[in-house]
Amino acid sequence: MQVLQEERAAVGIDLYRQMVLIREFETEAESQYKAAHIGGYCHLSSGQEATNVGTVHALEADDLLVTGYRCHGFALARGVPARAAMAELFGREGGCANGRGGSMHLLDVERGFYGGWGIVAGQLPIATGLALGLVRQDRPQAVLCELGEGAVNMGAWHESLNLAAVWRLPVVFLVVNNGYGMGTAVDRASAEPDVFRRAESYRMPGERVDGDDLDAVIEASERLLSAARQDRQPAVLEAVTYRFRGHSVADAGLAYRTREEIAEREARDPISRVREQLIAAGASEEELDAVVAEVEAEVADAVAYAEADAEPPVAELAAGMHAAGSDAQFERMRPGSPFGERELIFDAGLGR
Ligand SMILES: Cc1ncc(C[n+]2csc(CCOP(=O)(O)OP(=O)(O)O)c2C)c(N)n1
């Protein structure tokens, strides 16, 4: 395992810990949902952990992350505490969105995680706008925007990639291709099922990576994110992976795929793959078992925390939903205001 050899054993073990945390968290979330302790929808990332952890590992501390609704794994990899994530699933005050978002809308702005969005492709214009914001503030960071392969036929995909390319915005569009958008296989929904090739239409680099190969995910993500930071080069990264569970906890996931297909993919579990690599590189079974035990305790603690936490008071339901308006905001938008086009980013964007 490259990470293990090139960096330090501790890094490889930490990445393994994160992957195990995501799996344990999701397994527990499924039970809690089935016990009706979690409301709304609940989409699990089990099977996709190498993509979650590898892409987020490639982010710098000040980079920004935006995802779709299958967001628990990305949030945990970005460092959102398991307690805050579980409490959010439970709709509690101590949740990372103060109980207002739920499973699909995890949020942690301090860690540069701008959500968790429930509308398919709704996160793309937000990520593109964040990237524009970075440029206008002269900040040398990048945005990583996750979406499912089912989102690439939405208008927001075309509009966002087009603007990202025209304005040279520092954003990497990470398409997590887990084979199915709900129950529809990618080649039944997409005229070009090789999703990474779509980047060509916008004259930006597009790459496909084995999303279950942690090293490969880290390598491609680091390279594309550095090009975004250094040259404002937007890109598409398609990570091919598989979701072990149904579309959401409410879906058994068996109506549109066979048990054999699922078993075949589970046999190539990305977590076992990393574990084998760590053992081959010198880690001991006991050491890795201890990591699993620690994570199990962490997830049990997160559930206990969420159960004990209070629900947000109904009277404060709308707190944090709307920013306070200001007249100045509208003044700036008046026709002929000094906020004319020359103030926008076009000079900076096209001059390069
Ligand atoms: C605009 C919009 N249309 C439809 C839906 C219902 N919906 C929720 S998830 C989903 C499938 C998306 O699949 P994909 O983008 O591949 O992501 P995955 O679930 O595989 O992570 C659909 C159609 C929605 N949330 N938003």
The ligand as a Gaussian input file, in Angstrom:
#p B3LYP/6-31G(d) Opt

LIG

1 1
 C      -34.358000      16.777000      -8.671000
 C      -34.626000      15.445000      -8.040000
 N      -35.241000      14.486000      -8.761000
 C      -35.474000      13.276000      -8.225000
 C      -35.088000      13.017000      -6.927000
 C      -35.342000      11.635000      -6.335000
 N      -34.080000      10.912000      -6.254000
 C      -33.432000      10.836000      -5.100000
 S      -32.027000       9.997000      -5.254000
 C      -32.240000       9.709000      -6.879000
 C      -31.244000       8.910000      -7.678000
 C      -29.911000       9.556000      -7.815000
 O      -28.921000       8.602000      -8.084000
 P      -27.388000       8.947000      -8.151000
 O      -27.222000      10.364000      -8.609000
 O      -26.720000       7.925000      -8.968000
 O      -26.881000       8.919000      -6.653000
 P      -26.749000       7.717000      -5.636000
 O      -28.085000       7.597000      -4.960000
 O      -26.376000       6.504000      -6.412000
 O      -25.705000       8.108000      -4.663000
 C      -33.441000      10.274000      -7.299000
 C      -33.942000      10.184000      -8.672000
 C      -34.458000      14.052000      -6.198000
 N      -34.040000      13.879000      -4.937000
 N      -34.212000      15.242000      -6.789000

